[in-house]
Amino acid sequence: MQVKVIFFGVLSDVAGQNSLTIQDPDNMTDLKNKLISKFPGLKDFTYRTAVNQQMVEDYQRFVD
């Protein structure tokens, strides 16, 4: 599964882009780890995540 990540505000500055696609994350924690691996500066920020405009927790799994 591909997950499109959209960055807002200062996170888009840290990432240097507004969006990207991550392949096959297991859950939000895995997605965040992949993002931090790609953009180490993200680890310095606290942020919330949403899937299809619904706030989600880190342990939640992705479903097709």
Residue pairs with C-beta under 8 A, 6 or more apart in sequence:
1 23
1 24
1 25
1 62
1 64
2 21
2 22
2 23
2 24
3 21
3 22
3 23
3 25
3 31
3 62
4 19
4 20
4 21
5 19
5 20
5 21
5 22
5 31
5 35
6 18
6 19
7 14
7 15
7 17
7 18
7 19
10 45
11 42
11 45
11 47
12 18
14 39
14 41
14 42
14 45
15 35
15 39
15 42
16 39
22 31
22 34
22 35
25 31
25 34
25 62
26 61
26 62
27 58
27 59
27 60
27 61
27 62
28 49
28 56
28 57
28 58
28 59
28 60
29 58
29 59
31 49
32 42
32 49
32 58
35 42
36 42
36 43
48 55
49 55
49 56
49 58
50 56
51 60
51 62
